Amino acid sequence: MKKGQVWVETVVYTLIGLALIGLVLTIMTPKINEFKDKSIIDQTIDTLRVLDSKVSEVIQEGAGNVRNVELGIKRGDIYINFSSDEIYYELQDSRALYSEPGVETSLGRIRVLTTEGTVNHKVRLTLSYESDLESPDGLEFRKYTAAAVPYRFSLSHLGYSQDKREIIEIKELAR
């Protein structure tokens, strides 16, 4: 066997190995990203459940009651719509179809709607309240984007409106 032939074989085998690694990564990367998105959505559902339980505690304990809660957002946005009394999360560029596209489903009090796109999908998680959600500064809408540090909120039961609905003030605290 010639010395040059050993080097050629080594280079060929190395290139074949690198090509196989590249092929495996090409196939696996989309699945890994899909799994990451499903995990983020699951974590956000857990976070929304904690928020919902704190709102329920404030309502059950009556006027004057206050609770603090932290909301961590890794991807996507959380919106508080004070005019429609809804809190919802949207992930615009999900690589995972979290639920059946176009069909709203429920996970307890959380409604899930996935809108299918060509490459990425939109996932929306919604909590609706019979109570009157209020902002301390009178805004009708708030948007909270992904951040490294969790948002902190104070939930206060301010009493009852003229139509006998609980007034729950949601105020962002300093982070």
C-alpha positions as a Markdown table, in Angstrom:
| # | Residue | x | y | z |
|---|---|---|---|---|
| 1 | Met | 0.0 | 0.0 | 0.0 |
| 2 | Lys | 1.3 | 3.4 | -0.9 |
| 3 | Lys | 1.6 | 6.3 | 1.7 |
| 4 | Gly | -0.6 | 8.6 | -0.4 |
| 5 | Gln | -3.4 | 6.1 | -0.6 |
| 6 | Val | -3.7 | 6.0 | 3.2 |
| 7 | Trp | -4.1 | 9.8 | 3.3 |
| 8 | Val | -6.7 | 9.8 | 0.5 |
| 9 | Glu | -8.7 | 7.1 | 2.3 |
| 10 | Thr | -8.5 | 9.1 | 5.6 |
| 11 | Val | -9.8 | 12.2 | 3.8 |
| 12 | Val | -12.6 | 10.3 | 2.0 |
| 13 | Tyr | -13.8 | 8.7 | 5.2 |
| 14 | Thr | -13.6 | 12.0 | 7.1 |
| 15 | Leu | -15.7 | 13.7 | 4.3 |
| 16 | Ile | -18.2 | 10.8 | 4.4 |
| 17 | Gly | -18.5 | 11.2 | 8.2 |
| 18 | Leu | -19.0 | 14.9 | 8.0 |
| 19 | Ala | -21.6 | 14.5 | 5.3 |
| 20 | Leu | -23.5 | 12.0 | 7.5 |
| 21 | Ile | -23.3 | 14.4 | 10.5 |
| 22 | Gly | -24.6 | 17.3 | 8.3 |
| 23 | Leu | -27.5 | 15.1 | 7.0 |
| 24 | Val | -28.5 | 14.1 | 10.5 |
| 25 | Leu | -28.4 | 17.7 | 11.7 |
| 26 | Thr | -30.5 | 18.8 | 8.7 |
| 27 | Ile | -33.1 | 16.3 | 9.5 |
| 28 | Met | -33.1 | 16.7 | 13.3 |
| 29 | Thr | -32.9 | 20.5 | 13.7 |
| 30 | Pro | -36.6 | 21.2 | 12.7 |
| 31 | Lys | -37.8 | 18.5 | 15.1 |
| 32 | Ile | -35.6 | 20.0 | 17.9 |
| 33 | Asn | -37.0 | 23.5 | 17.2 |
| 34 | Glu | -40.6 | 22.1 | 17.2 |
| 35 | Phe | -40.0 | 20.4 | 20.5 |
| 36 | Lys | -38.6 | 23.7 | 22.0 |
| 37 | Asp | -41.7 | 25.6 | 20.9 |
| 38 | Lys | -44.0 | 23.0 | 22.4 |
| 39 | Ser | -42.1 | 23.2 | 25.6 |
| 40 | Ile | -42.3 | 27.0 | 25.7 |
| 41 | Ile | -46.1 | 26.8 | 25.1 |
| 42 | Asp | -46.5 | 24.2 | 27.9 |
| 43 | Gln | -44.5 | 26.5 | 30.2 |
| 44 | Thr | -46.6 | 29.5 | 29.3 |
| 45 | Ile | -49.8 | 27.5 | 30.0 |
| 46 | Asp | -48.4 | 26.7 | 33.4 |
| 47 | Thr | -47.6 | 30.4 | 33.9 |
| 48 | Leu | -51.1 | 31.4 | 32.9 |
| 49 | Arg | -52.6 | 28.9 | 35.3 |
| 50 | Val | -50.7 | 30.4 | 38.1 |
| 51 | Leu | -51.9 | 33.9 | 37.1 |
| 52 | Asp | -55.5 | 32.6 | 36.9 |
| 53 | Ser | -55.2 | 31.0 | 40.3 |
| 54 | Lys | -54.0 | 34.3 | 41.8 |
| 55 | Val | -56.9 | 36.2 | 40.2 |
| 56 | Ser | -59.3 | 33.6 | 41.6 |
| 57 | Glu | -57.8 | 34.0 | 45.1 |
| 58 | Val | -58.2 | 37.8 | 44.9 |
| 59 | Ile | -61.8 | 37.4 | 43.8 |
| 60 | Gln | -62.6 | 34.8 | 46.5 |
| 61 | Glu | -61.0 | 36.8 | 49.3 |
| 62 | Gly | -63.0 | 39.9 | 48.6 |
| 63 | Ala | -62.5 | 43.7 | 48.3 |
| 64 | Gly | -59.2 | 45.0 | 49.5 |
| 65 | Asn | -57.3 | 41.7 | 48.8 |
| 66 | Val | -54.0 | 41.9 | 47.0 |
| 67 | Arg | -51.7 | 39.2 | 45.4 |
| 68 | Asn | -48.4 | 39.5 | 43.6 |
| 69 | Val | -47.5 | 37.2 | 40.7 |
| 70 | Glu | -44.5 | 36.8 | 38.3 |
| 71 | Leu | -44.9 | 36.2 | 34.6 |
| 72 | Gly | -41.9 | 34.9 | 32.7 |
| 73 | Ile | -42.0 | 35.2 | 28.9 |
| 74 | Lys | -39.3 | 33.3 | 26.9 |
| 75 | Arg | -40.8 | 33.8 | 23.5 |
| 76 | Gly | -44.0 | 35.4 | 22.2 |
| 77 | Asp | -46.0 | 38.2 | 23.8 |
| 78 | Ile | -48.6 | 38.5 | 26.6 |
| 79 | Tyr | -51.4 | 40.9 | 26.1 |
| 80 | Ile | -53.9 | 42.3 | 28.7 |
| 81 | Asn | -57.0 | 43.6 | 27.1 |
| 82 | Phe | -58.8 | 45.6 | 29.8 |
| 83 | Ser | -61.8 | 46.5 | 27.5 |
| 84 | Ser | -62.6 | 42.8 | 26.8 |
| 85 | Asp | -61.4 | 41.5 | 30.2 |
| 86 | Glu | -59.0 | 39.0 | 28.5 |
| 87 | Ile | -55.4 | 38.0 | 29.1 |
| 88 | Tyr | -53.8 | 36.2 | 26.2 |
| 89 | Tyr | -50.5 | 34.9 | 24.9 |
| 90 | Glu | -49.5 | 34.8 | 21.3 |
| 91 | Leu | -46.5 | 33.0 | 19.7 |
| 92 | Gln | -46.5 | 34.3 | 16.1 |
| 93 | Asp | -43.7 | 32.1 | 14.7 |
| 94 | Ser | -44.3 | 28.7 | 16.3 |
| 95 | Arg | -42.7 | 25.8 | 14.5 |
| 96 | Ala | -45.1 | 23.4 | 16.2 |
| 97 | Leu | -48.8 | 22.9 | 15.5 |
| 98 | Tyr | -49.8 | 22.9 | 19.2 |
| 99 | Ser | -53.5 | 22.0 | 18.6 |
| 100 | Glu | -55.7 | 21.2 | 15.6 |
| 101 | Pro | -55.4 | 24.2 | 13.3 |
| 102 | Gly | -58.5 | 26.5 | 13.2 |
| 103 | Val | -60.3 | 24.7 | 16.0 |
| 104 | Glu | -60.4 | 26.4 | 19.5 |
| 105 | Thr | -59.9 | 23.9 | 22.3 |
| 106 | Ser | -59.9 | 24.3 | 26.1 |
| 107 | Leu | -57.3 | 23.3 | 28.6 |
| 108 | Gly | -59.3 | 24.1 | 31.7 |
| 109 | Arg | -60.0 | 27.8 | 31.6 |
| 110 | Ile | -57.4 | 28.4 | 28.9 |
| 111 | Arg | -58.6 | 28.5 | 25.4 |
| 112 | Val | -56.1 | 27.4 | 22.7 |
| 113 | Leu | -56.2 | 28.3 | 19.0 |
| 114 | Thr | -53.6 | 27.4 | 16.5 |
| 115 | Thr | -53.6 | 29.1 | 13.1 |
| 116 | Glu | -51.6 | 27.1 | 10.5 |
| 117 | Gly | -49.1 | 28.9 | 8.3 |
| 118 | Thr | -47.0 | 27.7 | 5.4 |
| 119 | Val | -43.8 | 27.4 | 7.5 |
| 120 | Asn | -44.6 | 28.9 | 10.9 |
| 121 | His | -47.8 | 28.8 | 12.9 |
| 122 | Lys | -49.6 | 31.2 | 15.3 |
| 123 | Val | -50.6 | 29.9 | 18.7 |
| 124 | Arg | -52.9 | 31.9 | 21.0 |
| 125 | Leu | -53.7 | 31.0 | 24.6 |
| 126 | Thr | -56.6 | 33.0 | 26.1 |
| 127 | Leu | -58.0 | 33.6 | 29.6 |
| 128 | Ser | -61.4 | 35.4 | 29.7 |
| 129 | Tyr | -62.8 | 36.9 | 32.9 |
| 130 | Glu | -66.3 | 37.8 | 34.0 |
| 131 | Ser | -64.7 | 40.3 | 36.4 |
| 132 | Asp | -63.8 | 43.8 | 35.3 |
| 133 | Leu | -60.0 | 44.0 | 34.7 |
| 134 | Glu | -58.7 | 47.5 | 35.2 |
| 135 | Ser | -55.4 | 49.2 | 34.5 |
| 136 | Pro | -54.2 | 51.8 | 37.1 |
| 137 | Asp | -53.4 | 54.3 | 34.4 |
| 138 | Gly | -56.7 | 53.8 | 32.5 |
| 139 | Leu | -55.2 | 52.1 | 29.4 |
| 140 | Glu | -57.4 | 49.6 | 27.5 |
| 141 | Phe | -54.5 | 47.5 | 26.3 |
| 142 | Arg | -51.1 | 46.3 | 27.4 |
| 143 | Lys | -48.4 | 44.3 | 25.6 |
| 144 | Tyr | -45.6 | 42.5 | 27.3 |
| 145 | Thr | -42.8 | 41.0 | 25.2 |
| 146 | Ala | -40.2 | 38.3 | 25.9 |
| 147 | Ala | -37.7 | 39.3 | 28.5 |
| 148 | Ala | -34.9 | 37.7 | 30.5 |
| 149 | Val | -36.3 | 38.9 | 33.8 |
| 150 | Pro | -39.9 | 38.0 | 34.7 |
| 151 | Tyr | -42.6 | 40.7 | 34.9 |
| 152 | Arg | -44.1 | 41.3 | 38.3 |
| 153 | Phe | -47.7 | 42.2 | 38.8 |
| 154 | Ser | -49.9 | 43.2 | 41.7 |
| 155 | Leu | -53.5 | 42.0 | 41.5 |
| 156 | Ser | -55.9 | 44.0 | 43.7 |
| 157 | His | -59.7 | 43.5 | 44.3 |
| 158 | Leu | -61.0 | 47.1 | 44.3 |
| 159 | Gly | -64.6 | 46.3 | 45.0 |
| 160 | Tyr | -67.6 | 45.9 | 42.7 |
| 161 | Ser | -68.8 | 47.8 | 39.6 |
| 162 | Gln | -72.3 | 49.1 | 39.2 |
| 163 | Asp | -73.2 | 45.9 | 37.4 |
| 164 | Lys | -72.0 | 43.8 | 40.4 |
| 165 | Arg | -68.8 | 42.6 | 38.7 |
| 166 | Glu | -65.6 | 42.4 | 40.7 |
| 167 | Ile | -63.1 | 45.1 | 39.8 |
| 168 | Ile | -59.6 | 43.6 | 39.6 |
| 169 | Glu | -56.7 | 46.0 | 39.1 |
| 170 | Ile | -53.6 | 44.6 | 37.4 |
| 171 | Lys | -50.6 | 46.8 | 38.0 |
| 172 | Glu | -47.0 | 46.1 | 36.8 |
| 173 | Leu | -44.5 | 46.3 | 39.6 |
| 174 | Ala | -40.8 | 47.3 | 39.2 |
| 175 | Arg | -38.7 | 44.4 | 38.0 |
